[in-house]
Amino acid sequence: METAVALGEVRVSGCRRGLRASQWRLAHDVRSHGGSDRGASLSGRTGTRHSSAAVVLMVLAVAGCATVPAQAPPHVALSLNAASYQIGEPVVATVQVANESKSELVVPALDATTLKFYSAQPGGGVPIKSDPVLPGNLPGESHVLAPRGSVARAFLFTQLTQEPGEWGLVAVLSGCRRSGAGEAMVASYSETAPYRVGETVAFERDRHTGLITRNQAILLARNGAGLSEDAEARALLMPLADSGLSVWVVLLGGGEKWLREAAAFTVNPYSGSVRALEPNEPLQEGQTQ
């Protein structure tokens, strides 16, 4: 199964290859009431603190393959695009769901309704509910997986790297069921995907929205244009149609003749990528990529 999955794209493969690496695991039990998460907001980070969560850190060693049972639960694997990040760097997490049983498995759309993500620090940290930015409201679709089949989807996070230190991310999937069965199976937990956040600030972000700040967007645009830090600049955060996403539009230079002489750039408030806008070019949703 390829580890690189485009954001919003779902890939299905016939079998899952390889063994899971030994790693520390964050196992927790989150009680839900009426289908909603219960807890208090954690200051400085968007998400939910679960006072009812029990955190267990352990080392798992996988030495071989187990016999495939007829009604094995789905295996949820979580991988990150890097092992270490700097403060403010975006994180791409790929969730892969594999059918390790001998019967067909119905996997619901991998989106915010069926997948929950929790981050925490090892050594007793309280799990924090962490929501991805992308694929956002792009709809997923359910899949019927044959035995040994799998499906994957990637998610972009902008608030997992706000604090330095050792961290871990876990995914919880609900809504899977056996083909022909009406009742959903119990939730499945991934093993923890560990990562480290360094001390260097890569991107300055708003701590509540996770978006790159106005000053950071202007700095990125200036660097992209090869201009000095004191070059005149104006920035406006623009919504992108009905996608729920936004993009920074930065005008550089021009003095009093902004509309005629300013150079225009878009800055992706999620990834930090910079792109020059051609004259009269309309903004499209795809320009956030």
Stockholm file with secondary structure:
# STOCKHOLM 1.0

chainA/1-289         METAVALGEVRVSGCRRGLRASQWRLAHDVRSHGGSDRGASLSGRTGTRHSSAAVVLMVLAVAGCATVPAQAPPHVALSLNAASYQIGEPVVATVQVANESKSELVVPALDATTLKFYSAQPGGGVPIKSDPVLPGNLPGESHVLAPRGSVARAFLFTQLTQEPGEWGLVAVLSGCRRSGAGEAMVASYSETAPYRVGETVAFERDRHTGLITRNQAILLARNGAGLSEDAEARALLMPLADSGLSVWVVLLGGGEKWLREAAAFTVNPYSGSVRALEPNEPLQEGQTQ
#=GR chainA/1-289 SS CCSCCCBTCEEEESCCCSCCCCEEEEECCCCEETTEECCBCCTTSSSCBCTTCCCEEEEECCCSCCCCCTTCCCEEEEEESCSEEEETCCEEEEEEEECCSSSCEEECCCSTTTEEEEEECTTTCCCEECCCCBSTTCCCCCEEECTTCEEEEEEEESSSSSSCEEEEEEEEECCCEETTCCSCCCCEECCCEEEEEEEEESCCBCTTTCCBCHHHHHHHHHHHHTCCTTSCEEEEEEECTTSSCEEEEEEECCTTCHHHHCEEEEECTTTCCEEECCTTCCCCGGGGC
#=GC SS_cons         CCSCCCBTCEEEESCCCSCCCCEEEEECCCCEETTEECCBCCTTSSSCBCTTCCCEEEEECCCSCCCCCTTCCCEEEEEESCSEEEETCCEEEEEEEECCSSSCEEECCCSTTTEEEEEECTTTCCCEECCCCBSTTCCCCCEEECTTCEEEEEEEESSSSSSCEEEEEEEEECCCEETTCCSCCCCEECCCEEEEEEEEESCCBCTTTCCBCHHHHHHHHHHHHTCCTTSCEEEEEEECTTSSCEEEEEEECCTTCHHHHCEEEEECTTTCCEEECCTTCCCCGGGGC
//
